[in-house]
Amino acid sequence: MVGEAITHAQRAMTAREEWRAYWPLVLACTAGMTLPVVAYVTLGLFLTPLSHEFGWSRALITAGTGLVAALTVPAAPFVGAAIDRWGARKILVLGLVLMGLSIASFSLASGSPAQWPGCGPSMPSSRCW
């Protein structure tokens, strides 16, 4: 109505006000997008130690990342549908739990080549989530 005061919530925020209010969100999103990638980027540093420790070939070790990438693509549409249905927050929490469990499962590896792809079956889905 004419003459009514505009509340703070109704007023458009300036760019400076928006950054001041929501910088933690930007920081959290940046961390969420970059930290999981560290496992893939640093794999090259661990090729030799993993090969010596478990007796695995380089091809077997690097096949794990290829498997994750190959399974991530078909999982993405289902994750998108889940986000539409249940909301981003619930799916994000589920993804964080899956990512933590899949990374923690690598501590159980004893040297069997079957464990390498088996340790992180939730890794593709957690990358999508």
N, C-alpha and C positions, 0 to 999 in steps of 0.2 A: 504494500500500500504506500501511497505517497506520504512522505513525512515520517515514516517509521524508521527507527534507527536500525542500521545494519549490524548484526551481531558479528563477532570475530569469526565464527564458523562460516558465515555466509560470504564474508569478504574474501576475495582472491588473494592468495599469498604472493608476495614478491619472490623472486628467485632466491634472494638472500635469506628471507624468512623460511622458505622451504628447506634450504640446505641446513640452516641452523636447527630446525625442528627434526629433520629426518636423516641427519648424517649417520646415526648408528645403523639405520637400515641399509645404507649404501655400504658401510663397512662390513656388515654381516653378509650381504650378498656377494661382495668381493671375496671374502674368506670362503664362503660356501662354494663359489665357482672355481677358486684357485687351489685350495688345499687338497681336494681329492685328486687333482691332476698331478700332484707331486709324486704320487706312487707310480705313475706311468712315465713321467719325465726322468725320474731317477733310476729306472730299471736298468739302464745301461751301465750305471755305476756298480750294480750288484750282479751283473752277468758272471764275471769271473768268480767272485766268492760263492755264489749259488752253485755254479758248475763244479767247483772244487768240493764244496760241502756235501752236495747230494749226488754228485756224479751225473748230473743232467747235461744234455747238450744245449748249446746256445739256441738251437732251433726250438727245442722243447720249451725253454724258458720264455722266449719271445712269442711263442704261439699262444701263451696265456693272454697277452694283451690283444692279439688278433681275435681270439675267441670272445673276449669281453666286447670288443667293438662290433663284431658280427652279431652278437645277441642283443646289443643295445638298440640297434636300428629297428628290428621288429617289435621290441618291447615299448618303444616310445609312443605309438598311437594309443596303446592300452593305458599307459600312464596318463596321457592327456585326457582320455575319457574318464579316468578315475578322478583327476583333478576337477573336471567339470561336474562330476557327480557328487563328490564328498568335500571338495574345497582344497585349496593349496596347502593350508597349514597342516591338516591331518596327513596328507600324502608326504609332505616335507619331513614331518617327524618320523613317519615310517621309513622313509629313505635314509634318514640319518641313522636310525637303529640298524637297518640292513647294512649300511656302509661300515659301521663300527663292527658289527658281527663278522662281516666278510673279511675285514682286515685282521681282526683278532683271530680268525680261524687259521690264518697262515702260521701262527705260533704253534699249531698242532702238527705241522708238517714233520714227517720222520724220514723222508727221502724217497718214498714211492712216487714214480712219475705220474701215477693215477691221481695223486693228491693235488698236484699243481692245478689242473682244471677243476678238481673237486673242492678245493679250499674256498674258492670264491664264486660259487654258483649264484650268489645273490649280487655279485658285483655289477653285472649289467643292469639288473633291475634297480639297484641302488644308485647307479649313475643317472638313470632316467628319472627316478623319483626325486 
